[in-house]
Amino acid sequence: METVRVLQLGTENFSELLPVSKCAEWYYEPDFSQLPKRDFEVVILDREITGDEFDYLVQFMKAYCLFITDQVPLRKNEATQQLFVRKMGKQVSTKELRILLEEELPDYFPGSYGEKYEPKNIAVAQGFKGNVSWRGLESVELEGDYGNGLNQIICWRNNIPFAEDQSLDFWLEYEKDDTVEISLEISVLQFTYGTDPQIPDVWKFSERELDDVVCITNSTGKIGYLFVSLKARGKGRLSVVALHNRYSRRGKGIFLPGGKRRVTSKREEIFYYFDPGNFKPPLNVYFSGYKTQQGFEGYNMMRGMQHPFLLIAEARLEGGNIYIGSEEYESALENILREHMKKLGFKNSDVILSGISMGTFGALYYGCKIRPNTILMGKPLASFGDIADNERLKTPDGSHSWLDVLHKEYGSLGRGAVKQMNDRFWDLFDNTDWSGTRFAVAYMIEDELDGNAYENLQSHLKDAGARIYGKGLHGRHNDDTRGVVRWFASQYREIIARDFDSRRKKTGRRR
């Protein structure tokens, strides 16, 4: 169980009055005199706060983690009310406070973790007599007769460690014929030297239950390992795409407290996290890069800007499917951006879209739809048809799965698919009105993935009325990520200061 740092302000120390989870590292401050300069996972207020206390708390606490007892009048004190609004706080009754302290504090653990068991981790039951085909990192396709009863048809190799008191979320990506019924079975195995493994718990989830994320909790008090299998019955096609498992917050958020997900009819997920910051423009949107460990990227950097920010992430294929997909998928992602612009009352010119590596394609692609103030990029990737084609010779180590992206979208790795992928982006880009948009780019001069990205952007923007500038760093794609991030963050601060904060001071604009 991870340590959760809890700060409580009030006249009575709750940790001496109420049962508190053993995960808590408790800080009680009646007079706010000795607070450390470090983040807290949870803040509990049992009194109003001063302006100085507001300045501290707004810096060292996270959104969605503020709890104010119902004894505190929110509307009476401006500092308390502002903190409540900016940190998406929740007012709690005495009963809710008891549940939070005793049962729910572990759900606010720091950090996050998620991973995916891909098709290569799947073992098909030896007794299955139907057809099996492996489609790279996309899926395993089965077709045949699975029998009249729910029989194990596949299992995942490599058992999952299951810590004491840990909760895990599972999400299964699959497609199937209506004539096939499935269920997911998860068993916990515990080993003692010199004895046979014990199976103290088995969870069985029906197809209807799998319509949502399913959660299991280790209540045995011992470390174990999870064995997961999929059962099926009936006849027809069954496509198993991926099994995801993530450290669970038991309904408090995906990856981070307040994190959300949107799911398409094909069970493809989009993850997003919104922090309203100071409610003043710009809305800073950051698309996560290629990553096999699931979760959001750029949280600390975006939070440090103090302005509203929106993190976007995905977990398809090995490290992401570059934020493109079906019309349903792309509309859902665009709607997420527009919904948060509307929530804040912001215009297109109040938005900065950003990303590094794979995240730059998300910023560019949805920039064509949003037309923001700025598209800020580090190590840009644009011509993904060429990037996939280059994988054969320029990146033969297979460190990325761009060929899988190409095949997933077009069902082919041929020259026609390469051209389709390139045209998909550049046709959209060239038919966008870029007047008033700035492009700020840090690029690698010897980039082996898309070495011409910056020059191509310059060429396509030549007569578009947009501003573009860049900084070149020597090396291949991942040779100087630290230098790219340093420039990227400095540009973020400069653009915000020049285009928004200084403009607000001149006009006296308030929000």
N, C-alpha and C positions, 0 to 999 in steps of 0.2 A: 504494500500500500504506500503510495507516494505521499510525501509531506505536502500539506496545503497550508500556506501562510494566511492566517486570519487576523485582521485588525478590527478591534471593537472599541468604539467610543461611547461613553455613557457614564452614568453615576454609579452603576453596579457592574461588577465583573461577571458576565454570564457564565464563564468557564467554572466559576465557583458555585454557581446556583443551579446549573442545568447539566445533564449528561452531554458530553462532547466526544465526537469521534476521535479515536486514537491517532488519526492522520493529522490532526490539527497542530500547527505550531502557533500558539496563541500570543497575540500582542494586545494588551489592554492599556488604553491611554485615557485616563480621566481628564487630564489637562493638556494633552497633546504636546508634551514637553520633550520627549526623548524618542521620537520616531526615526527609525533608520531609513536611509534613502535607498529603498529597494521595493520591488513590486510586491503587491499582495494579491493572492488569488481570490480572496473574499473580504469584503468590508461590510461591517455591520454598524449602523448608527442607531443609538438610542437617545440621541439629543440633537439639537440644531448645531450647525457648524458656523465658524466665522469665515471671513474672507481669506485670511491667511491659511486656514485649514483647507478651504476649497482649493487654493493654489497648490497645496501639497497633494491632496487626494486626486485631483484631476490628472496629475502627472504620474502617480505611483499606483494607480488602480486601473483595472480593465473594465470594459463595458460588459454588461449582463451579469456582473458579479457584486452589485451593490444591493444590500438589503436594509431597509429602514423600518423600524418597528412602528406599529400603528399608534404609538403614543406620541410620535413626532408630527407636528402640524406642518405639512409640506408647503402650503401656500403662505405661511406666515413669515418664513425666512427665505430671502432671495438666494443666498448661497446654497442652502440645502436643496431648494427647488431646482436650481440650475444644475447641481451635481446629479440629482435624481434624473433629470431629463437627458443630460449629456452622457451619462453612463448607463442608460436604459435600466434604471433601478426598479426594484420591486418592493412594495410595502407589504409587510408580513404581520400576521396575527401572532399571538403567543403560541398557539398550537403549531402554526407553520414554522415559527422560529425553532421550536423544539425538534421538529422533524428535520429541519435544515442542519442543526448542530449535531444531532445524533446519527442521522442516516444519510444525509445528502452531501455533506462536505467532501467525501471522497470523489464525487462527480466533478469537482472543480480542480482536479489535479493539473499541475503545470504541463505544458507541452501537449503533444498529440502523437498518435501513431496509427498507421493503417497500411495494410499490404494486400496483395492479391495473389491467389494461387491460380496460375495461368494454365492453359491447356497442357503444357509440357509436364505439369505435375499430376496429371490425371492418369489413372490406371483403369482400364476397362475390364469388367468382370470376364473371367475366362469362359464362363458358360454362355456368354452372349453370342449368338450365331448370326446376327445381322451384319450390315455393312457399317464400317467405321472409317472416317476420313479425317485427317488432321489438316487444319487450315492455318498453318503458321501460328501466330499469336492471337488469331481471331477467335477460333473456336474448335471444338471437337464435334463432328457431325455423326450421329448414330441414326440408323434406320432399320427397323425390323420388328420382331415380335418380342415383347418384354415379359410376356406371361400374364396370367390372370391375377396373381397376387403381387403385392409390392415387393419386388426383389431388388437386391443391390445390383446396380448396373455399372456404377463407377465409384471410385474412391480417390481421395487426394493423398499423394505421397507426402512425406515430411510432416510429422505430427506437430501441432501448434502448441508451444509452451503456454501454460495456463497458471498464472500466479495465484497465490492465496488471496482471497477476497476480490479477485479481479472480475470485471464484467467485460464481455466482448460482444460487439455487434457483428452480425453476418448478413451479407447481401449476395444473393445468387443472380447472376446474369444468365439468362437462357431464353431460348425460343423453342416452341414445340407445336405439334399438331394437336387439335382438340381431342383426338382419339387416344392421346397419351396422358397419363396421370403420374405425378411425381410427388416425392416427399424427401425431406432432408433429415438425416440422422447424425447427431453429434454425440460422441461418447468421450468421457474423460477417463484416461488411464493413469493409474498411480503405481509406482514401482517401489518395492522395498527389497533391498539386497537379499538374495537367497530365496525369494518367494515368487510365486506367479503374480503377474500384474493384476491389480484390482480395478474394477469398473464401478465406482460408486454412483455415478450419475449418467443417464442417457436422456438426451432431449430429442423429441421427434416433432418435426414441423410439417404440417400439411401444406398442400399447394396453396390453399387460401391464406394460410398464415404467412407464406412466402411472398405475398403481395406487398408486404412491408418488411423493413429491417427486423430481424429476430435477434433477441438478446439473451445471453446466458450468463450466469454468475457462479463463480466457484465458491460454494458454501461449505466445502469439505474441511477447510482449514489446512489443506496440504497442497503443495505444488503438484500439478499434473500435466498431462499432454492430451491434446484433443485429436481424435480420429474422426474424420468427416466422410460420409458416404451419401450418395444419391440413389434413391430407390425409384423404380418405375414399373408401370404395368400398362397393358394395352398394346396397340400396334401403331407404327408411324414414325415420324421424324422427331428427333430430339437433338437440339443444338445447345451444347454447354459452352458458354462463353468464358465465364470467370467466377470464382468464389472470392469475395472480399471479406476480410475480417479487420475490425478496427477497435481500438480501445474505446469502450462505451462510456458516455456521460449520462446514460439512462434517461434520455429525453431532454437533457439540458443543452444539447447542441451537437452538431457534427464536427468532429476534430477540435473545435474551440467552443467554449460556452457562447451560445448565440449563433453558431454556424448552422447553415441550412443547406438543403439539397432539393433539387427539382429533378423529376424522373420522367422520361419519355415513355411512350407506349411500348418501346422495345427494351425497356428497363435500363436505358443509358442514363447516367447521372451527371448532373452539373452541381458543383458545390459553390456556395458563396457565403461571404461573411461581411456584414456591414457594421461600421462603427461611425456614429454621427459626428464625432469629434466636436468642433466648435460651431457646427451648423453653417459655417461660412464657406463660400466658394474658394477653391475648386473641390469637386468630387474627384478624388484620386483613385483610379481603377487600376489594379495590378493583376495581370494574368500570370499564374504560376508557370514555371518552365517545366521541361522534361524531368520527371522524377518518378522513380519506382516506389519510393516510400510515400504513401498517400498523405495528403494534408495540404494546408495552405502555405504559401511562400510569401515572404516580404512583410510579415506582420509587424515586426519591431520597427522597420524602416518607415512604413506607412503611418504607424501610430505616432512616431516621432514628429511627423509633419503637423500634427495637431488639428488638421482639417478632416472633413468627412472622407472615409475611404471604403472601398469595396474590393475584397479579394475574390478572385475567381480561380477555380481549380477543376480538374477532371481526372478520371482514372481509367480511361479506356486503353486497350492494347497494353503495351509494356510500360510506357511512361507518358502516355497521352496521345490523343488523335488530333492534335493541333486545333482543337475547338471547332472543327467543322463536322458536318454530318447531314442528317436528313433535314428537310424543311422544318419539321417539328422541333428538332434539336436546336437549330440555329435561331428559330423564332423564340424559343424558350430563353435562350441566353440573351438575345437582344432585349426581350421583355424585362429580364432581371435588371439590366442596365437602365432602361427607361423608367421602370417602376421606382428605382431609388432616386433618379433625377427628379421625378415628379414629387416624391415624398419630401425632398429638400427644397422644391421650388426652383430648381436650377435649369438653365438653358444649356444648349449644346456647347456654347462658348464658356461654360462654367465647368467643363469636364476635361480631365487629363487621362488619357489611356496610356498604359505603360506595360512593359514586360521585358524580360531578358531571355534570350535564346528562343525556345519554342513559344514563350509568352509573347514575343514580339509579333508573331503571326496572329495571335488572338487580338492584340492591340490594333494591328493593321486591318485585319479582316472586318472587325466590328467597328473600326474607325470609319470604314466606308459607309456604314449605316448611321453612325452617330455624328460624324464630322465634328470632332471635339476641338477645343482650343489648341491642344498639343498631343502628339503621339511621341512618347519618349521611349527609346529602345536601346538595349544593350545586346550586341551580337545578333543583328537582325537576320531573320530567315524569311524569305518571301517566295521564291520559286521552288515549291516543294516537289514538283515533278522532277526537276533537275537534281534536287537534294537526294531524292530516292534513287535516281539513276546513278548518282555519284557514289552511292553506297557500295556498288559492286567493286569499284576499284580504289576510290579515295578513302573509304572508311570500311575496309574489309574485316575489321575486328568485330563488327556487329554491335558496336556500343550503343547504337540507336536502332529504332525499328521503323525507319521511314518507308522501307519497302512494304511493310505491313500496312502502313497508312495508305499507301497507293493502292494496294490490293483491296483493302477494306472498302475504299471509296469507289473503285472502278472495276474490281474483279479481274484485274490484269496487271502485269508488270511490263507490258510492251510499250513501244514508242507512242502509240496512240493514247495510252493512259497517262504517260508523262506529259504529253501536250495538253490533255484535258485538265490535268491538275494545275499546270501553270496558267492556262487560260482562265480557269475558274477564279483565280485571284486577280490576275492582271486585267481581265475584262471588267471586273467589278471596280477595281482601283481606277482604271482609266475613265470610267463613266461616273465618277464621283466629283462633285464640286468641292475642290480643296481650298478655295479662296478663304483666307483667314485662319487656316490651320498651320501650325508649326510642326516640323519633324526634327527631332533632336536625336542624334544617332552616335553611339560608340560602337565601332566595328573592329574586327580583327583583320589585319591586312593580309595575312596568309590563311584566312579561314577556309578550311577544307570542305565545309558543308555548303555554304552559299557565298562564295568569295566575291560575287559581283552584286550582292544585295544593295549596298550603298550606292554604287554607280547606277544600278537599275532604277532605284528610287529617284535619284537625281534626274535621270533621263525621262522618266515617266511624269515627273513633276515640272518639267522645264517650262511649259506654258500653262501651268495649272493655277498660278497665282498663289502658290504656297511658299512658305519659307522652309528651307532645309539647311541644316549645318551638322557637321559631324566631327568626331575625333577618332583617328585611326591609331590602333595599338598593334605592335608587331607580335606575331604568333599565330598558332592555329586556334580553333574555336574555343578550347578550354584552357589555353595557356596563360591567360592573365585575367581570370574572372574577378580577382580582387580589384585590379585597376579599373575594369569596366564598371563594377558596382560603385567604386568610389566616385567616378565621373558621373554616373547615373544619379546617385543621391545628391551630389552637388548641383547638378542641373535641375533636379526637382525643386530644391530649395530656392534656387535663383529664379526659376520661372514663377513659382508661387509668390515670392517677394515682389517681383517686377510686375507681373500681370494682375495680381489679385490684392495682395496686402497693401502695396503702395497706392494702387488705384482706389482702394476703399478709404484710405486716409485722405486722399485728395477730394473725394466726392462726399465724404462723411457718411458713406453707405453703412447701414447697420442691419443685422439680421438677429 
